[in-house]
Amino acid sequence: MESIYAALLLHKVGGKISEANVEKVLTAAGAKIDKDQIAKLITGLKQTDINEIIKSASVMPVATAQAEEPAKKKKEKKEKKEEETEEEPTGIGSLF
């Protein structure tokens, strides 16, 4: 997880996201370095657009909260009618 934070920090400051730079950030923070995890992260980031990942991650909590509100209202109505069916809110799992 720390390597993801390091990559996000490098992205935020406009630095190049590379294995060496992620390792430098982690070393400076005093975090444990897992070279295999860093290599997988860098490979994954090369195949995607980090800006799109950030946009979708920041939108999802709001979308989930909006989806839960109608579900709560429906549940209250169903309880009044003494029906036992429940609906689970839909949403996407964490991205990281």
N, CA, C and O atoms as a GROMACS GRO file, in nm:
protein
  384
    1MET      N    1   0.082  -0.118   0.000
    1MET     CA    2   0.000   0.000   0.000
    1MET      C    3   0.087   0.126   0.000
    1MET      O    4   0.054   0.226  -0.063
    2GLU      N    5   0.198   0.118   0.070
    2GLU     CA    6   0.286   0.234   0.077
    2GLU      C    7   0.340   0.273  -0.060
    2GLU      O    8   0.360   0.390  -0.090
    3SER      N    9   0.364   0.171  -0.145
    3SER     CA   10   0.417   0.200  -0.278
    3SER      C   11   0.314   0.276  -0.361
    3SER      O   12   0.351   0.358  -0.445
    4ILE      N   13   0.186   0.250  -0.340
    4ILE     CA   14   0.080   0.323  -0.410
    4ILE      C   15   0.082   0.469  -0.365
    4ILE      O   16   0.071   0.560  -0.447
    5TYR      N   17   0.095   0.489  -0.235
    5TYR     CA   18   0.103   0.627  -0.183
    5TYR      C   19   0.223   0.700  -0.242
    5TYR      O   20   0.214   0.818  -0.278
    6ALA      N   21   0.335   0.631  -0.251
    6ALA     CA   22   0.455   0.692  -0.307
    6ALA      C   23   0.434   0.730  -0.453
    6ALA      O   24   0.475   0.838  -0.496
    7ALA      N   25   0.370   0.642  -0.529
    7ALA     CA   26   0.342   0.671  -0.670
    7ALA      C   27   0.248   0.790  -0.683
    7ALA      O   28   0.266   0.876  -0.769
    8LEU      N   29   0.145   0.795  -0.597
    8LEU     CA   30   0.053   0.908  -0.601
    8LEU      C   31   0.122   1.039  -0.566
    8LEU      O   32   0.094   1.143  -0.626
    9LEU      N   33   0.212   1.034  -0.469
    9LEU     CA   34   0.288   1.154  -0.432
    9LEU      C   35   0.376   1.200  -0.548
    9LEU      O   36   0.381   1.319  -0.579
   10LEU      N   37   0.445   1.106  -0.612
   10LEU     CA   38   0.528   1.142  -0.727
   10LEU      C   39   0.443   1.202  -0.839
   10LEU      O   40   0.484   1.299  -0.902
   11HIS      N   41   0.326   1.144  -0.862
   11HIS     CA   42   0.236   1.198  -0.965
   11HIS      C   43   0.193   1.340  -0.930
   11HIS      O   44   0.192   1.428  -1.016
   12LYS      N   45   0.158   1.361  -0.804
   12LYS     CA   46   0.109   1.492  -0.759
   12LYS      C   47   0.214   1.602  -0.778
   12LYS      O   48   0.180   1.714  -0.815
   13VAL      N   49   0.338   1.571  -0.753
   13VAL     CA   50   0.444   1.672  -0.764
   13VAL      C   51   0.505   1.677  -0.904
   13VAL      O   52   0.597   1.755  -0.928
   14GLY      N   53   0.455   1.593  -0.995
   14GLY     CA   54   0.503   1.597  -1.132
   14GLY      C   55   0.629   1.517  -1.156
   14GLY      O   56   0.695   1.535  -1.259
   15GLY      N   57   0.663   1.431  -1.063
   15GLY     CA   58   0.782   1.348  -1.079
   15GLY      C   59   0.755   1.226  -1.164
   15GLY      O   60   0.640   1.187  -1.184
   16LYS      N   61   0.861   1.165  -1.214
   16LYS     CA   62   0.848   1.044  -1.294
   16LYS      C   63   0.823   0.926  -1.201
   16LYS      O   64   0.896   0.907  -1.103
   17ILE      N   65   0.721   0.849  -1.232
   17ILE     CA   66   0.691   0.732  -1.150
   17ILE      C   67   0.770   0.614  -1.204
   17ILE      O   68   0.735   0.555  -1.306
   18SER      N   69   0.878   0.582  -1.134
   18SER     CA   70   0.964   0.471  -1.172
   18SER      C   71   0.996   0.390  -1.047
   18SER      O   72   0.973   0.436  -0.935
   19GLU      N   73   1.048   0.270  -1.068
   19GLU     CA   74   1.083   0.186  -0.953
   19GLU      C   75   1.184   0.257  -0.863
   19GLU      O   76   1.169   0.255  -0.740
   20ALA      N   77   1.283   0.317  -0.922
   20ALA     CA   78   1.386   0.385  -0.843
   20ALA      C   79   1.328   0.501  -0.762
   20ALA      O   80   1.362   0.519  -0.645
   21ASN      N   81   1.241   0.580  -0.825
   21ASN     CA   82   1.184   0.695  -0.754
   21ASN      C   83   1.088   0.652  -0.644
   21ASN      O   84   1.085   0.713  -0.537
   22VAL      N   85   1.010   0.547  -0.667
   22VAL     CA   86   0.921   0.496  -0.563
   22VAL      C   87   1.004   0.445  -0.446
   22VAL      O   88   0.970   0.470  -0.330
   23GLU      N   89   1.113   0.376  -0.475
   23GLU     CA   90   1.202   0.328  -0.369
   23GLU      C   91   1.261   0.444  -0.289
   23GLU      O   92   1.273   0.435  -0.167
   24LYS      N   93   1.299   0.552  -0.357
   24LYS     CA   94   1.354   0.668  -0.288
   24LYS      C   95   1.253   0.729  -0.192
   24LYS      O   96   1.286   0.765  -0.079
   25VAL      N   97   1.129   0.741  -0.238
   25VAL     CA   98   1.024   0.799  -0.153
   25VAL      C   99   1.000   0.710  -0.032
   25VAL      O  100   0.990   0.759   0.081
   26LEU      N  101   0.993   0.580  -0.054
   26LEU     CA  102   0.970   0.487   0.056
   26LEU      C  103   1.086   0.488   0.155
   26LEU      O  104   1.065   0.482   0.276
   27THR      N  105   1.207   0.495   0.104
   27THR     CA  106   1.325   0.500   0.190
   27THR      C  107   1.322   0.628   0.274
   27THR      O  108   1.350   0.625   0.394
   28ALA      N  109   1.289   0.739   0.212
   28ALA     CA  110   1.284   0.867   0.284
   28ALA      C  111   1.177   0.865   0.392
   28ALA      O  112   1.192   0.930   0.496
   29ALA      N  113   1.070   0.790   0.369
   29ALA     CA  114   0.961   0.782   0.467
   29ALA      C  115   0.988   0.676   0.574
   29ALA      O  116   0.915   0.667   0.672
   30GLY      N  117   1.092   0.597   0.554
   30GLY     CA  118   1.125   0.493   0.650
   30GLY      C  119   1.038   0.368   0.636
   30GLY      O  120   1.026   0.290   0.730
   31ALA      N  121   0.979   0.350   0.520
   31ALA     CA  122   0.892   0.235   0.495
   31ALA      C  123   0.972   0.116   0.445
   31ALA      O  124   1.082   0.131   0.392
   32LYS      N  125   0.914  -0.002   0.463
   32LYS     CA  126   0.976  -0.125   0.414
   32LYS      C  127   0.960  -0.130   0.262
   32LYS      O  128   0.854  -0.097   0.209
   33ILE      N  129   1.065  -0.171   0.193
   33ILE     CA  130   1.064  -0.176   0.046
   33ILE      C  131   1.043  -0.319   0.001
   33ILE      O  132   1.119  -0.409   0.038
   34ASP      N  133   0.939  -0.340  -0.080
   34ASP     CA  134   0.910  -0.469  -0.142
   34ASP      C  135   0.927  -0.450  -0.292
   34ASP      O  136   0.836  -0.401  -0.360
   35LYS      N  137   1.041  -0.490  -0.343
   35LYS     CA  138   1.075  -0.466  -0.484
   35LYS      C  139   0.978  -0.535  -0.579
   35LYS      O  140   0.948  -0.481  -0.686
   36ASP      N  141   0.928  -0.652  -0.543
   36ASP     CA  142   0.831  -0.721  -0.629
   36ASP      C  143   0.701  -0.642  -0.639
   36ASP      O  144   0.645  -0.627  -0.747
   37GLN      N  145   0.654  -0.591  -0.526
   37GLN     CA  146   0.531  -0.512  -0.525
   37GLN      C  147   0.548  -0.384  -0.607
   37GLN      O  148   0.458  -0.344  -0.681
   38ILE      N  149   0.662  -0.320  -0.593
   38ILE     CA  150   0.689  -0.197  -0.668
   38ILE      C  151   0.693  -0.226  -0.818
   38ILE      O  152   0.638  -0.149  -0.897
   39ALA      N  153   0.756  -0.335  -0.856
   39ALA     CA  154   0.764  -0.372  -0.998
   39ALA      C  155   0.624  -0.397  -1.054
   39ALA      O  156   0.594  -0.354  -1.166
   40LYS      N  157   0.539  -0.466  -0.979
   40LYS     CA  158   0.402  -0.491  -1.024
   40LYS      C  159   0.324  -0.360  -1.036
   40LYS      O  160   0.247  -0.343  -1.130
   41LEU      N  161   0.344  -0.269  -0.942
   41LEU     CA  162   0.275  -0.141  -0.946
   41LEU      C  163   0.315  -0.062  -1.070
   41LEU      O  164   0.229  -0.010  -1.141
   42ILE      N  165   0.444  -0.053  -1.097
   42ILE     CA  166   0.493   0.023  -1.212
   42ILE      C  167   0.441  -0.039  -1.342
   42ILE      O  168   0.401   0.033  -1.433
   43THR      N  169   0.441  -0.170  -1.350
   43THR     CA  170   0.389  -0.239  -1.469
   43THR      C  171   0.240  -0.209  -1.487
   43THR      O  172   0.195  -0.182  -1.598
   44GLY      N  173   0.165  -0.213  -1.378
   44GLY     CA  174   0.022  -0.183  -1.384
   44GLY      C  175  -0.006  -0.040  -1.423
   44GLY      O  176  -0.101  -0.014  -1.497
   45LEU      N  177   0.075   0.052  -1.375
   45LEU     CA  178   0.055   0.194  -1.408
   45LEU      C  179   0.089   0.224  -1.554
   45LEU      O  180   0.034   0.317  -1.612
   46LYS      N  181   0.179   0.147  -1.612
   46LYS     CA  182   0.213   0.167  -1.753
   46LYS      C  183   0.095   0.131  -1.843
   46LYS      O  184   0.083   0.183  -1.954
   47GLN      N  185   0.009   0.042  -1.796
   47GLN     CA  186  -0.104  -0.006  -1.875
   47GLN      C  187  -0.229   0.079  -1.854
   47GLN      O  188  -0.330   0.058  -1.922
   48THR      N  189  -0.226   0.175  -1.762
   48THR     CA  190  -0.344   0.255  -1.731
   48THR      C  191  -0.308   0.403  -1.725
   48THR      O  192  -0.190   0.440  -1.725
   49ASP      N  193  -0.410   0.485  -1.718
   49ASP     CA  194  -0.392   0.629  -1.701
   49ASP      C  195  -0.420   0.663  -1.555
   49ASP      O  196  -0.533   0.651  -1.509
   50ILE      N  197  -0.317   0.705  -1.483
   50ILE     CA  198  -0.332   0.731  -1.340
   50ILE      C  199  -0.435   0.840  -1.312
   50ILE      O  200  -0.501   0.836  -1.209
   51ASN      N  201  -0.450   0.935  -1.403
   51ASN     CA  202  -0.551   1.040  -1.383
   51ASN      C  203  -0.692   0.982  -1.385
   51ASN      O  204  -0.778   1.026  -1.309
   52GLU      N  205  -0.716   0.885  -1.471
   52GLU     CA  206  -0.848   0.820  -1.477
   52GLU      C  207  -0.875   0.740  -1.350
   52GLU      O  208  -0.987   0.738  -1.300
   53ILE      N  209  -0.772   0.675  -1.298
   53ILE     CA  210  -0.787   0.599  -1.174
   53ILE      C  211  -0.824   0.694  -1.060
   53ILE      O  212  -0.912   0.664  -0.980
   54ILE      N  213  -0.756   0.806  -1.052
   54ILE     CA  214  -0.782   0.903  -0.946
   54ILE      C  215  -0.923   0.959  -0.958
   54ILE      O  216  -0.994   0.972  -0.858
   55LYS      N  217  -0.964   0.992  -1.081
   55LYS     CA  218  -1.100   1.045  -1.101
   55LYS      C  219  -1.205   0.945  -1.059
   55LYS      O  220  -1.301   0.981  -0.990
   56SER      N  221  -1.190   0.821  -1.100
   56SER     CA  222  -1.291   0.720  -1.067
   56SER      C  223  -1.291   0.689  -0.918
   56SER      O  224  -1.396   0.659  -0.862
   57ALA      N  225  -1.176   0.695  -0.854
   57ALA     CA  226  -1.170   0.669  -0.710
   57ALA      C  227  -1.236   0.781  -0.631
   57ALA      O  228  -1.301   0.754  -0.530
   58SER      N  229  -1.222   0.904  -0.676
   58SER     CA  230  -1.281   1.015  -0.601
   58SER      C  231  -1.430   1.026  -0.623
   58SER      O  232  -1.499   1.087  -0.542
   59VAL      N  233  -1.483   0.968  -0.730
   59VAL     CA  234  -1.626   0.974  -0.760
   59VAL      C  235  -1.702   0.862  -0.689
   59VAL      O  236  -1.817   0.882  -0.651
   60MET      N  237  -1.643   0.750  -0.670
   60MET     CA  238  -1.714   0.634  -0.619
   60MET      C  239  -1.776   0.652  -0.481
   60MET      O  240  -1.890   0.611  -0.463
   61PRO      N  241  -1.709   0.711  -0.382
   61PRO     CA  242  -1.774   0.726  -0.252
   61PRO      C  243  -1.903   0.808  -0.260
   61PRO      O  244  -2.000   0.777  -0.192
   62VAL      N  245  -1.904   0.910  -0.341
   62VAL     CA  246  -2.024   0.992  -0.357
   62VAL      C  247  -2.133   0.911  -0.424
   62VAL      O  248  -2.249   0.914  -0.382
   63ALA      N  249  -2.098   0.838  -0.528
   63ALA     CA  250  -2.197   0.757  -0.600
   63ALA      C  251  -2.254   0.649  -0.508
   63ALA      O  252  -2.373   0.621  -0.514
   64THR      N  253  -2.170   0.590  -0.426
   64THR     CA  254  -2.217   0.486  -0.334
   64THR      C  255  -2.312   0.545  -0.232
   64THR      O  256  -2.415   0.485  -0.201
   65ALA      N  257  -2.280   0.662  -0.178
   65ALA     CA  258  -2.367   0.726  -0.080
   65ALA      C  259  -2.501   0.761  -0.143
   65ALA      O  260  -2.605   0.746  -0.079
   66GLN      N  261  -2.500   0.808  -0.266
   66GLN     CA  262  -2.625   0.842  -0.334
   66GLN      C  263  -2.707   0.716  -0.362
   66GLN      O  264  -2.830   0.720  -0.357
   67ALA      N  265  -2.643   0.607  -0.390
   67ALA     CA  266  -2.714   0.482  -0.416
   67ALA      C  267  -2.774   0.425  -0.288
   67ALA      O  268  -2.879   0.360  -0.292
   68GLU      N  269  -2.710   0.449  -0.174
   68GLU     CA  270  -2.758   0.396  -0.048
   68GLU      C  271  -2.882   0.470   0.002
   68GLU      O  272  -2.968   0.408   0.064
   69GLU      N  273  -2.893   0.598  -0.024
   69GLU     CA  274  -3.006   0.676   0.026
   69GLU      C  275  -3.141   0.625  -0.024
   69GLU      O  276  -3.230   0.604   0.058
   70PRO      N  277  -3.159   0.603  -0.155
   70PRO     CA  278  -3.287   0.547  -0.199
   70PRO      C  279  -3.312   0.407  -0.142
   70PRO      O  280  -3.426   0.370  -0.114
   71ALA      N  281  -3.205   0.330  -0.124
   71ALA     CA  282  -3.221   0.196  -0.068
   71ALA      C  283  -3.272   0.203   0.075
   71ALA      O  284  -3.353   0.119   0.115
   72LYS      N  285  -3.226   0.302   0.153
   72LYS     CA  286  -3.273   0.318   0.290
   72LYS      C  287  -3.420   0.356   0.293
   72LYS      O  288  -3.496   0.306   0.375
   73LYS      N  289  -3.460   0.446   0.204
   73LYS     CA  290  -3.600   0.487   0.199
   73LYS      C  291  -3.689   0.370   0.161
   73LYS      O  292  -3.797   0.353   0.219
   74LYS      N  293  -3.645   0.289   0.064
   74LYS     CA  294  -3.723   0.173   0.024
   74LYS      C  295  -3.736   0.074   0.140
   74LYS      O  296  -3.841   0.015   0.160
   75LYS      N  297  -3.627   0.058   0.214
   75LYS     CA  298  -3.627  -0.036   0.326
   75LYS      C  299  -3.726   0.009   0.433
   75LYS      O  300  -3.798  -0.073   0.489
   76GLU      N  301  -3.729   0.139   0.462
   76GLU     CA  302  -3.822   0.192   0.561
   76GLU      C  303  -3.966   0.167   0.518
   76GLU      O  304  -4.050   0.130   0.600
   77LYS      N  305  -3.996   0.188   0.390
   77LYS     CA  306  -4.130   0.164   0.339
   77LYS      C  307  -4.166   0.016   0.351
   77LYS      O  308  -4.279  -0.018   0.386
   78LYS      N  309  -4.071  -0.070   0.320
   78LYS     CA  310  -4.097  -0.213   0.327
   78LYS      C  311  -4.118  -0.260   0.470
   78LYS      O  312  -4.199  -0.349   0.495
   79GLU      N  313  -4.046  -0.199   0.565
   79GLU     CA  314  -4.066  -0.234   0.705
   79GLU      C  315  -4.206  -0.197   0.750
   79GLU      O  316  -4.268  -0.268   0.828
   80LYS      N  317  -4.256  -0.085   0.701
   80LYS     CA  318  -4.391  -0.044   0.735
   80LYS      C  319  -4.492  -0.145   0.682
   80LYS      O  320  -4.594  -0.170   0.745
   81LYS      N  321  -4.463  -0.201   0.566
   81LYS     CA  322  -4.552  -0.299   0.505
   81LYS      C  323  -4.527  -0.440   0.560
   81LYS      O  324  -4.595  -0.535   0.522
   82GLU      N  325  -4.429  -0.452   0.648
   82GLU     CA  326  -4.390  -0.578   0.712
   82GLU      C  327  -4.340  -0.682   0.612
   82GLU      O  328  -4.362  -0.801   0.630
   83GLU      N  329  -4.273  -0.636   0.510
   83GLU     CA  330  -4.209  -0.728   0.417
   83GLU      C  331  -4.065  -0.747   0.460
   83GLU      O  332  -4.002  -0.653   0.508
   84GLU      N  333  -4.015  -0.863   0.444
   84GLU     CA  334  -3.883  -0.897   0.492
   84GLU      C  335  -3.773  -0.889   0.385
   84GLU      O  336  -3.658  -0.922   0.414
   85THR      N  337  -3.803  -0.848   0.264
   85THR     CA  338  -3.700  -0.844   0.161
   85THR      C  339  -3.610  -0.724   0.183
   85THR      O  340  -3.657  -0.615   0.216
   86GLU      N  341  -3.481  -0.745   0.164
   86GLU     CA  342  -3.383  -0.638   0.181
   86GLU      C  343  -3.305  -0.622   0.052
   86GLU      O  344  -3.278  -0.720  -0.018
   87GLU      N  345  -3.268  -0.498   0.020
   87GLU     CA  346  -3.183  -0.470  -0.095
   87GLU      C  347  -3.048  -0.423  -0.044
   87GLU      O  348  -3.040  -0.340   0.046
   88GLU      N  349  -2.941  -0.476  -0.104
   88GLU     CA  350  -2.808  -0.433  -0.069
   88GLU      C  351  -2.766  -0.321  -0.162
   88GLU      O  352  -2.793  -0.328  -0.282
   89PRO      N  353  -2.702  -0.218  -0.110
   89PRO     CA  354  -2.657  -0.110  -0.198
   89PRO      C  355  -2.550  -0.159  -0.295
   89PRO      O  356  -2.467  -0.243  -0.260
   90THR      N  357  -2.554  -0.106  -0.414
   90THR     CA  358  -2.455  -0.145  -0.513
   90THR      C  359  -2.338  -0.048  -0.508
   90THR      O  360  -2.354   0.067  -0.467
   91GLY      N  361  -2.223  -0.092  -0.549
   91GLY     CA  362  -2.106  -0.005  -0.551
   91GLY      C  363  -1.985  -0.083  -0.599
   91GLY      O  364  -1.993  -0.203  -0.625
   92ILE      N  365  -1.878  -0.014  -0.611
   92ILE     CA  366  -1.755  -0.079  -0.657
   92ILE      C  367  -1.662  -0.096  -0.539
   92ILE      O  368  -1.661  -0.013  -0.448
   93GLY      N  369  -1.585  -0.201  -0.538
   93GLY     CA  370  -1.490  -0.224  -0.432
   93GLY      C  371  -1.377  -0.122  -0.436
   93GLY      O  372  -1.371  -0.043  -0.530
   94SER      N  373  -1.287  -0.121  -0.337
   94SER     CA  374  -1.177  -0.026  -0.337
   94SER      C  375  -1.085  -0.049  -0.455
   94SER      O  376  -1.069  -0.162  -0.501
   95LEU      N  377  -1.027   0.055  -0.504
   95LEU     CA  378  -0.940   0.046  -0.619
   95LEU      C  379  -0.800   0.002  -0.584
   95LEU      O  380  -0.728  -0.053  -0.667
   96PHE      N  381  -0.763   0.024  -0.464
   96PHE     CA  382  -0.627  -0.010  -0.425
   96PHE      C  383  -0.629  -0.119  -0.324
   96PHE      O  384  -0.524  -0.162  -0.278
   0.00000   0.00000   0.00000
